[in-house]
Structures are given as C-alpha cells and as structure tokens.
Amino acid sequence: ICFHLSFYFLYYAHPTRTFACLSAEQCNEFYVCVCVFRTTLPAPMFSRNDFSVWGFLKKCIGMELSKITMPIVFNEPLSFLQRITEYMEHTYLIHKACTLSDSIERMQLVAAFAISAVASQWDRTGKPFNPLLGETFELTRDEEGYRMISEQVSHHPPISAFYSESLNQDFSFHGSIYPKLKFWGKSVEAEPKGTMTLELSKHREAYTWTNPMCCVHNVILGKLWIEQYGTVEIVNHSTGDKCVLNFKPCGMFGKELHRVEGHIQDKSKKKHQVIYGKWTECVYSIEPKVYEANKKAEKKSGGDSKKHKQVQSEQSTGGDDADEMPDVQETVTMIPGSTLLWRVAPRPPNSTQMYNFTNFAMTLNELEPGMIGVIAPTDCRLRPDIRAMENGDIDTASREKERLEEKQRAARRERAKDEEEWSTRWFQQGKNPYTGASDWIYKGGYFDRRYPHLPDIY
C-alpha cells in the first residue's frame, strides 16, 4: 500500500506482491492507492521427464500443429490471448514516442517496441493454450496508461484479434495473428502470420509490421532453445519512413544467435540510423557512418579469432541426435556514440520454476475477487483447465482441457446442423486501412460492460 502526501512516500513491502503508485497528477492532496500484482504462481512448474515426447510427435512430422490435439504436458498456464498481451510489457516506449517531434526518433522507439514484443519468448518453451472460439481476454493497466481486449475470432484457421488503446487517446495498437506451427523432426517452427498496426494520434501516423519467425529446437532430445529469424519491415505510412530489421538466424557457428541488426531510411531511401543489439538483451541506435567504421575496424582485428572459433565449433558439434545450442556469445558491446533505446527487464529469481515467466507474464492469469461479474464470462482467467494447471493440478487440467475441446466440437456440430454461422462479438473482418490486407477490426463496445448473449464456452 502506498500512501502519498505531498512529496512523501511510505512503502509497505510484501513478499509476493509488487506495488505501484498513481502519478501525482491523478490525485489532489492525499490518497491511498492499491495497485498490487503477484510475483509468483500458486504452484511451480511440473516435471516433463516422465512423458515420451517422441511417442506423440513422430506422428506429426510436417503437419500443422494447430490442427492436432496436444497433450497438456506441452503447455504453459496461459492462453494464447494472454501471450499476445505480452506485446504490451514495454508500452512506455510508445508513450515516449508520442512525445517526440522528429519522425526518425519516433521510428527508433517503434522499432524498439517491435523488438521488445518478442523478448518474453526467450526460454519460454511451453506452448500457450489454444483459445476456444469466442474466448476473450482483457487487461487494463491504469498505472501504465492503456487497456487491451482480445478475442478468438476463428477456430479453423485459429485467428486471434486484439485492440489496445492509450487511456488518454495518444495511441492505439491492434492486429490479428494466425500462428502456423509445424514440426520438423527435431524442431517446431512458428510463423506468426498477421499484421501489427500502431497509430499515434497526435502525429497522425500509422506504422505496420509483421513479427519474425520463431523456432524451438530439440523438442525430442537435448536442451530446448529458441531462435527468432527473418526480416521485419516497419513502415510509417504517413511519412514514408521505413525501418528494416534483420533477426539473424543462429548460423552454423552460433555467432549471430539472438542478434538484431537493421536501419531506418526515409522515403528517398537515405539511411538515417542503424539499429543493433539482441532481442534478449538490449537495442541501440547509431549513425550509419560510425557503425560502418566500427565494423571495418572489427573485421581487421578479428580475423584470426574468428577462424579459431570456427575450428572449436566444428570439433564440438558432432552427432545428429540434437541441435546443439551454441554458447551464447558476449553481451552486446556498445559502440561509442550509440543511444540505448531499450533494455530487457530482469526476470524474477523464481522464473525457471515458473515456466520461465517474466514478471509481467506472472500477473496475467491472476483473478482478483473484484473481477468476477466485471470481466466478460468468456475471459480466459475463468478457464478451468488453465486455472488447474496454474494450481499444479495437472490431472484435473488435462480432464478439463479435453472436456472444453469436446464441448467446442459439440457446439460446432450444433451450428452445422442448424446451418448457423458463428458470429464474433467485438471484432469484424475487414481490410487493414494502411496495407489493404485482410484484417480484423475492433467494433468497440467491450468496455461498456454489457455482455448479453455471450456463448457458454466453459
């Protein structure tokens, strides 16, 4: 509990909660604010040692995993709708971009936001629960100045739509995601199809981009590890500025693991800034000339050591049983003259026992007593299988997961028999106004708190 009187603060420490205080602008002379979030889950992660992963997955090689009923041993206790919400962990970057007058500087922070959105996936090898058709999730963070709503708008193919907005109308961030998962023998590849759209209302700007590919290695044998790779293009549709980011694949010798490199150019294709860093650690920006000069100097001094590293790697990567995880190289070296755009927040000390969750992820399935009757009855905080798994009751979680999936199939059969089409509640299919691509557009009305005729999905 934080008591605020003039410029004096008194903090009361609690072993499992974090506390936040509203800004001084939100109070008069005196107030009491309570803004508490848990810092641990009710039960630690269960052991996967007794489960034969290969016995299940050998039937799935080359198939799209979204069409296969997965055993609960693969899961983490969050819905994919909650996982999407983790894009908002570093919302302060958007707030800061709203305050800047220069479009290139704004693009730097938008790029940092796009990179930070995938940072929570590092070491997160559990699969989120597939949302049920009609499932929703809302998150309001007054202290961070935004609210967000998401809905599962399609089951085959699985499509999740989301919409978030600043509480003072500075920005909106929205999109739809169609994750395609494929199993390739030793790895699972995730292609997050769908467009992210960020609108900054004060500057009348709209940015769009798509997320990089993700691959989880060693799902059968060896230590699980994750890489992100692919080109991400962020376009400012108002100014013509563009940021091209290259999420580098691990490569044969592991030198590029986790690295991101790119540049910002204006509509005439003149380069203004270089972006570099790691999506697991931090991101910097620097002038292109300084960056290129540093790379040339690095090449001149590093030739012999590079050969030595390659010889070492060739000696240590024998065997076909697992994709060896490369030793993570040294942390990002800041080039003199660089500006730090973003640095990842440290994970809680108990993260490895809690599905490698971040502090932010730890709070997402928390169900406070005051939420009942306020959040929609389709909110995934109310899903019994996720709740049971979070509480460490894996047998109940597995039974509930099977029950909910069968209930969903039965509802689909009933609609087919009555020739009834599924109707989404909060989103409608349309075109993205900036790219022209198919998208799901928020219709509004969720936060009016009127929830009649919602489906009974749990």
N, C-alpha and C positions, 0 to 999 in steps of 0.2 A: 504494500500500500504506500502510495506516495502522497505526502501532504505538502502542498505548495502554499507558501505565504510570503508574498513579496519575492525576495531573491533567495529564500532559504528553503532547502530541501532536506527531508528526512527519509531515508530509505530503510525499509524493513526487509531483511534478507529471508528467503525461503529456500529450502534445499532442492525443490523440484520445480520451481516456477521462475519465470523472468518477469520483470516489472517494467512498465513504460509509463511515461507521463505525458499528458497533452501539452501542447505548446502554450505559452503564456497568453497568446492572442485569443485562446479559446476559453479563458476564464476572466473573472473580474478580480476581486481582492483575495478570495480564498475558495478553494475547492478541494475535494477529495476525489482522486481518480483511481480506479482499479482496472488495470489492464494486464491480465496475467495469462501467460502461456506456459504449458508444461514443457519440461526439458528432458523427459524420458517417456517411454511407453510403459503400459501396465505390466508387460512381461517381455523378457528378452527373446531374441530370435531362436527358433527351434533348429535342431540339427538336421541336415540333409544327408548325413552319412549313410543312413540305412536304406536309401532309395536308389534303385537302379535307373539312372537317367537314360543309359543307352537302351535298356529294355523297352523304354517308351519311345524314344526319339528315332530309333532305327527305322520305324515305320513312316517317318515324316520327312525324309530327305527330299529336298527340292519342293516341298509343299508350302503353301501359305499357312502359317501357324494360326492366323486369326480364325480359320475355319475348323480348327481342331480343339476339342475339349481338353484343356490342360490340367494335369494333376495340381493340387494346391501347393505341392512342395516347391513349385517354380515361383510362387507368388511372394509379394511383399504386401503388408496390410494397408494398401491404399488402392483406390480406384484410379483408372487412367485419367478420369476427370480431375482428380486431386493432383495427379502428377503434372497435368497441364498447368495447374495453378502455380507450380514452382517457377514458371517463367517470371512470376511477379516478385520473386525474392529480392531483386535488386532494382525495385521501382524508383529508388532515389536517383538513378541515372536519367530516367525520363524527366523527373521533376527538375533536375539540374539543366537538362537540355532545353526545357521550356523557358528558362531564364536567360538564355544566351542569344545575342543578336546576330552572330555570324553563322551562316548555314554550314560551313565546313566544321566548325566547332560542334554544332549540334549533331552533325553526322558522326563525328567521333564518338559521342556518347551513345547514339543509337546503335552504332556498331558494337560498342562495349556491352550494351544491353542484350543484343542478339547473341553475343558470345557467352555472356553470363547465364543465359537461359539454359544452356546445356551443361553448366558446371556441376549441377547437383547429380548428374548421371555418373560421375566418376565413382567407380567401385560399387555402384548400385546394380547388382547383378540379378536382383529379384524382379519378376515381372509383375506390373500392376494388374489388378483385377480388370477383366473386360467389363466395361459398363453395360448394364442392362438397357434395353431400348426404353427411352423416357426417363432414365436416371438423370439427376441434376446434382450440381454442387455449387454452393455459393460461398464466397469469402468476402467479408468486409473488414478492412483494417483502417480504422479511423486515424490511428497514430501515424500511418504511412500514407494516408490520403487517397485511398482507392477502394473500389468494390468490384466484384467479379462474379459472373454467373456462367455456368457451362451446362450443356445438355447433350445427351447421346441422341442424335437425330436420325441415325440409321444403324441397323444391326448387320446387314449384309449388303454392301460392304460396311464395316464399322467406321462411322464418322462421328467425331466429337466436335461440337461448335462451342466457342467461348466468346465472351464480351466483357471487357473491363473498362472502367472509366474513372477518371480523377473525380474526387468529391467536390472539387471547385471548378470542374469543367475545363481543366487545362489540356487533357488528352483523353483519347480512347485507344484501346489496343484490342484487336479482335481477329478472329480467324477460324478456320476449321482444319482438322487434322484427320487424315486417313492413313493410319500406320500399317504398312505392309511388312510382315515378318516372314523371313524364310530361313529354313535350317539347311546348312550346307555340310553336314557330316561332323565337323568339329566346332562350327561357329553358327551363331544366329545373327542374321543381318536384318536391321530395321531401317526401312525407308519411310521417313515421316512426311508423306505427301500432304500438301496443303499450303496455303499462303498466310503469312503473318502480316497484318496491316496495323501500322501505328499512325495515328493522326494527332498532330499538335495544333490545337485550335487557335492559339494566339498567333502563330506564324502561318496559319492556313497551309500547312504542309501535310503530306501523306507519304509514308515510307512503306515499302513492301519487300518481303524476302521469304525464302524457304529455308528450313533447317537442314543441317548436314546429315549424311548417312551415319549410322551407328552400327558397330559390330561387337558382339560379345564372343570372345574366344574361349575355347576349352570348356564347352558345356558338357563334354563327356568325361574328360580326363585332364588333370593338371589344374593349375590355378586360374580361376576366371579373371579375365581382364578385358577392358573396353577401349576401343578407339573410335574417334569421330573423324570422318574424312569427307572431302567433297568441296565444291566451290559454292559459296553463298554470295549472292549479289543483292545488296541493299540499294534500292532506287528511291531517290527523293523525286516524286512525280511533280512537284511544284517548281523546283529549281533545275532539274536535270542532273544534279549531283549523283554520283554513284560510288558505293564502296564495294570493292571486290575482295572477299576474304577466302583464303585457301586453308581449309582444315586439312593438315597434312596427314596422309596415311603413315603408319608406323615405318614402313620400308624394311628392307632386308636386314639392316643392322640396328634398327630401333632409334636412330639418331633424331628422327622427326616426331617421335611419339608425343602426342598432346599439343604439338605446335600449331599456331595460327599465324599466318602472315598475309598481308594484303595492303591495299592502298585506297585512298579517296581521290576521285577525279571529278572535275566539273563537267558541264555539258560539252565543252570543247575538248575533253579528254586530257586536259592538263592535270598532272598529278600534284596534289597539294600536301598530303600527309601519307606516311607509311604507318600501318598498324602491325604490331608484332607482339608475341607473347605465347602463353599457354592457356588453353581453356580450363585447365585445372588449377591455375595459379593467379595469373595477372595479365593485364594487357597494357601496352604503352603505345604512344604515337610519337612520331619524329619526322622532321623534314626529310624528303626523299634524298637530297644530295648527301646529307650527313649519314643516312642509313647505308647508301651505296658505298660511300668511302669506308665505312666501318666494315662492310662485307669484304671489300677488296683487301683491306689490311688483315682481316681474319684468315682469308684464303692463303695469303703469303706466309703467315706464321703457323698455319695448322696443317700443312700437307703431310708431314711425317707422322704426326699423332693420329691423323685420320687413317693412314694405312695400318698403323699398329692396332687401332680399334677394330678394323675390319678383320685382321688376322685373328684377334681374340674372339670375335663373334663367330667366325667360321669354325673355330675349334669347339665352341660351346653350344652350337645349335643342332647337334646331331640328334637323330631319332625322329620317327614320324608319329609318335603317339600323341604329342601335344604341340600346340603352337607356343613355343617358349615366349614368355613375356620378357621383352627387352628390359635391361636395367634402366630405370628412369634416369635420364641424364640430369645434369646440374640444373638448378632452378634458373629462371630467366635472368640473363645478365642485362642490366640496364645500360643502354648506350648513353653516354653523356649528352645532355641536351634533350632527352626524352621527357615526355609528360605521362605520368601514371593516370590511366583512365579508370581502371577497375582492379580490385584485388579481392580474391575469394575470401569469404569469412571462414575462420577455423571451424571444424566440426566438433560436436561435443565429445568429451572424453569417452563416453559410453557408446559412441556411434557404431563400432564394429559389432557390438552385441545387439544393436537396434537396427539391423538391415542396412547399415551404413547411411542412415538418415542424416540430413543436415538439421540444424536447429529449427529451420523453417518447416521442413517436412514433418518433424516430430509433432508439430501443432495441428496438422491439417485434419486429422480424424478425431480430434478432441471434441467431445459432445458435452457442452455445459447444460445444466438443468434449464436455464432460461431460453435455450434454443428450441426446446420441444414446443410445438404449436406456433413457432415463428418461421422456422425454415420449412420449405416445402416437404411434404411427406415422401417425395421421391429423392430427397437429398441422400447422398451415399454415406453420410455419417450414420444413417439409420439402417444400413445393410447388415444383416445379422452375420453373414459369413466373414466379412472384413472385421466386424467387431469381435467375433470369436477368435479369429486369428491374432488380432492385436492383443487379446487377453491370454494368448498362449494355449487356447483350447483347439488344437488342430483337428481332432476328430469331429467336433461339432462344426467347425468351419468347413470341413470337406463335405459333410452331410448337407449343410445349408447351401453351399455352392451348387451342389447337384440339384437340390430342391428348387432353387431360384432359376437355374437354367432350364429345368423341365417346365416350370411354371411359365417361363417366357416362350418355350416352344408350344405349349398348350394354348397360350393366348394368340400366338401366330396362326395356329390351326383354326381357331375360332374365327379370327378375322377373315381367313381364306374361305371358310365355309359360308360366311355371311357376305362375302365379296366386299369387305370393308377395308379401306386404305388407312394406314397409320397416319395420324395427324400430330405433327410436332407442336409444342406449346409455346416456346419462346423464340424460336428461330424459324426462318423460312428460306427455302432455296432460292438463289438468285445469282447475279453476277457481281463480282468484285468491281466496284466503280472505277478502280485505277488500272487493273490488269485486264479486265474483261473476262477473266477465268471464272468457272463455276465456283460458287462460294455459298456459305450460309450466313444470312444477315439477321442480326438481333431485331426482333419485333418490338421489344420494350414490354413493360408491364410487370416484370417479375417482382420488383421491389415494392409494388403496390400491396403486396401481401394478401392477394386474393387468389386462392388456389382451388377453385371448384373443378370438379370433373377430372382431377388428375388420376392416372391409372394406378391401380393397386399392384405394384411390381414386387413388393417384398413379402 
